[in-house]
Amino acid sequence: MKRQDDFNKRRDHLKNLSDEELKDRFWQLAEKIVEPMLELAHKNTSPSIERSVLLRMGFSSIEAQTIVKGVMDRGLMPKGAGHVVYKLALKKDIPVRDAGLKLLNGECWDEVQTLFEGGTK
C-alpha cells in the first residue's frame, strides 16, 4: 500500500504566509492547544500539589501535611493551601512561616475562612 502524498494540498492555506506570519500562526495554535491544560490547572489541585507548594514555602513534610488537612477539612482546597497561608500572613503582617505555624497550632482558622468568604481571591 502506497501512501498518497497530499502535502502540497494540505499546505495550500499556508504557502503564501511569510515567516513572521507562520511564526504567529504557530504560537496561536500552540496557545489554543495549551489553554485547556492551563484552565484545568487553575481550577483543580490536589493534596500532593498543595503539600509541594508548602514545602517550597519552607514547611516540613509533616507540617505541610497537617496544614493541607486543615485546609481540606474547612473546604478551602480550591483556594490552595499556600494561598491560605500567604493571605493569613498578609492579613496579620507576619512572616509566612509564622502564619503556617499558627494554623498548625489550630489558631486563626476562623479568620482564614472569613478571608475567603464571598469568593474573594
C-alpha positions as CSV (number, residue, x, y, z in Angstrom):
1,M,0.0,0.0,0.0
2,K,1.5,3.3,-1.1
3,R,0.8,6.4,0.9
4,Q,-0.9,9.1,-1.0
5,D,1.2,12.3,-0.9
6,D,-1.1,15.2,-0.1
7,F,1.5,17.5,1.4
8,N,1.0,20.3,-1.2
9,K,-2.7,20.1,-0.9
10,R,-2.6,20.3,2.9
11,R,-0.3,23.3,3.0
12,D,-2.2,25.4,0.4
13,H,-3.6,27.7,3.1
14,L,-0.1,28.3,4.5
15,K,2.1,28.7,1.4
16,N,1.5,32.4,0.9
17,L,2.3,33.3,4.5
18,S,5.6,35.0,5.4
19,D,8.0,33.6,8.0
20,E,6.6,36.0,10.6
21,E,3.0,35.1,9.8
22,L,3.9,31.4,10.1
23,K,5.5,32.1,13.4
24,D,2.4,33.9,14.6
25,R,0.2,31.1,13.4
26,F,2.3,28.6,15.2
27,W,2.0,30.5,18.5
28,Q,-1.7,31.0,18.1
29,L,-2.2,27.2,17.6
30,A,0.2,26.4,20.5
31,E,-1.8,28.7,22.8
32,K,-5.1,27.1,21.6
33,I,-3.7,23.6,22.5
34,V,-2.3,24.6,25.9
35,E,-5.3,26.7,27.0
36,P,-7.4,23.8,28.3
37,M,-4.5,22.5,30.3
38,L,-3.9,25.8,31.9
39,E,-7.6,26.2,32.7
40,L,-7.6,22.7,34.3
41,A,-4.5,23.6,36.4
42,H,-6.1,26.9,37.5
43,K,-9.3,25.2,38.6
44,N,-8.0,22.0,40.1
45,T,-5.5,21.0,42.7
46,S,-4.7,18.0,44.8
47,P,-3.3,17.4,48.3
48,S,0.0,16.4,46.9
49,I,0.3,19.6,44.8
50,E,-0.6,21.7,47.8
51,R,1.9,19.9,50.1
52,S,4.5,20.5,47.4
53,V,3.7,24.2,47.4
54,L,4.0,24.4,51.2
55,L,7.3,22.5,51.1
56,R,8.7,25.2,48.8
57,M,7.4,27.8,51.2
58,G,9.7,26.3,53.9
59,F,7.4,23.9,55.8
60,S,8.4,20.4,56.6
61,S,6.6,17.4,55.1
62,I,4.7,16.8,58.4
63,E,3.8,20.5,58.7
64,A,2.6,20.7,55.1
65,Q,0.5,17.5,55.5
66,T,-1.2,18.9,58.6
67,I,-1.9,22.3,57.0
68,V,-3.3,20.7,53.9
69,K,-5.6,18.5,56.0
70,G,-6.8,21.6,57.8
71,V,-7.4,23.4,54.5
72,M,-9.3,20.3,53.2
73,D,-11.4,20.0,56.4
74,R,-12.6,23.6,56.0
75,G,-13.4,23.4,52.3
76,L,-10.7,25.8,51.3
77,M,-8.8,23.4,49.0
78,P,-9.9,25.3,45.8
79,K,-8.2,28.3,47.2
80,G,-4.9,26.5,47.6
81,A,-3.1,25.8,50.9
82,G,-0.2,28.0,50.0
83,H,-2.6,30.8,49.2
84,V,-4.4,30.3,52.5
85,V,-1.1,30.6,54.5
86,Y,0.0,33.6,52.4
87,K,-3.3,35.5,52.8
88,L,-3.1,35.0,56.6
89,A,0.5,36.2,56.7
90,L,-0.6,39.4,54.8
91,K,-3.6,40.0,57.0
92,K,-1.6,39.6,60.2
93,D,1.5,41.3,58.8
94,I,3.7,38.3,59.9
95,P,6.1,36.1,58.1
96,V,4.6,33.2,56.0
97,R,6.2,30.6,58.2
98,D,4.7,32.1,61.4
99,A,1.2,32.2,59.7
100,G,1.6,28.5,58.8
101,L,2.7,27.7,62.4
102,K,-0.4,29.4,63.7
103,L,-2.6,27.2,61.6
104,L,-0.6,24.2,62.7
105,N,-1.4,25.1,66.3
106,G,-5.1,25.4,65.5
107,E,-5.2,29.1,65.6
108,C,-6.7,31.6,63.1
109,W,-8.8,29.1,61.1
110,D,-11.9,31.2,61.6
111,E,-10.0,34.3,60.4
112,V,-8.8,32.4,57.4
113,Q,-12.3,31.3,56.5
114,T,-13.6,34.9,56.7
115,L,-10.8,36.0,54.4
116,F,-12.1,33.7,51.7
117,E,-15.8,34.3,52.1
118,G,-17.8,35.7,49.2
119,G,-15.4,34.3,46.6
120,T,-12.5,36.6,47.5
121,K,-9.4,35.8,45.6
